[in-house]
């Protein structure tokens, strides 16, 4: 499946919004999860093809020319306009997806598979805890918009600085804290320390924690050991790992997750 770029918008210094339409998006079928994602395909330099393309042709290509798949959360699906909105975290020319989003122009194509997903806010929860960094913001934003009126949500988000904060809306009762890594003495502990410092409200909490692997792991250990959160019912997962490329992280992620099970 593919869509054509309809518009782009620089939301913050570290995030670009891309709206896709046309292509064969008439066949896009959303799923009822606020973390629903697509597996977008990006071309390495020198690749002898453009989107849309036939994946069956890749077997004959040198591995250096095969597309790189990256998961991106669907920030919004407009069923009337048949438009798909994706927010990309960008860091200059690093990686594949960010540079594509920064250069995207109307008419450019993005091919993908999906959607997939597994999380949506539990309407029966006493309150909601959502935590992460820029990579989790699209899912957090979509989740907040899906809350029932008056539902209590405590949100903690790590970003580079004040210019990277976004306006998030919800019918719920939102308490959001922005954590700025640029001015922090120990950026890697910002999120775990903030979660550890929370006063937990009574009642069942619905948990969504996603972002950098080491930070997410520390938060998970605290929630499961100190607050007896059921890890099988919580949505806690690392999207990326500091000091590693996406390909490097993928090669060790399964083993890393298995090792994490021994934390608690």
C-alpha positions, 0 to 999 in steps of 0.5 A: 500500500502507498500514499502520496504526500499531500502536505508537510508541517514542521511541528517542532525542531525535532518533529515533522508531520506528513499527511498522505493521501491518494495512492491506494489509501482507499483500501486502508483499513484502520484498527481500533488501537491508538498505537496503530502503526505502519511499517514504512519503506525507505530507500537507501542511497543509490537504490534503483527504484522508487515507490510504488514498487513490487516487493517481489523484485527485492530478492534479486537486489543487492542487500545494500539496495533493499528498502529499510522498514521503519515502524511509525505510529498513525497519528491520525486517519481521516476516514472522510478525506482518506488521509493518513497523518504520520509524525516523524522524529527528525535529527538532521541527516541521521537515519532513513525516515527522518531525512525523507520526512524533512525533504518530502514534497507534495507528490512524493510516495511512501509505501508501507504495510500494516497497520498493526497495533495492540494498545488503546486506553482502558475505559474502565481504568481508574487513571492512566499513566503515559510516559516516553519521549518524542518517539512515543508522542504520536501514540500518546497524542492519539491515546489522549484524544481517545480518553473518555470525558473526565478520565484522569491522565498523568503524562511524562514526556522527555524532549530536548527543550521547551521548543520541542513541546507539543500542544496535546488535547484530550476530553480527559483530565490531563496532568502533563510534565515535560522533561528537558534533556538538554538542561539535565545533568543526567538525561538518561535518568529523567524519565525513570526518576520522574516516574519514581517520584509520582504519587500513585492514585488509588485504583487500577492504572492503565500504563503506556510506556514507550521510548528509549530502551534503557529508560523504558527498562528502568521504568518497567522495573520500578512499576512492576516491583514497587507498584505491582503493575501486571506487565502482561496488561501494561503496554511497555516497550522500547522503540529505540536504543541510545548509541545504536542504529535501528539495524543494530538494535533490531539484531539484539532486541529479542535477546535484550527483551528476554533478559529484561524479564529477569529484572523483576 
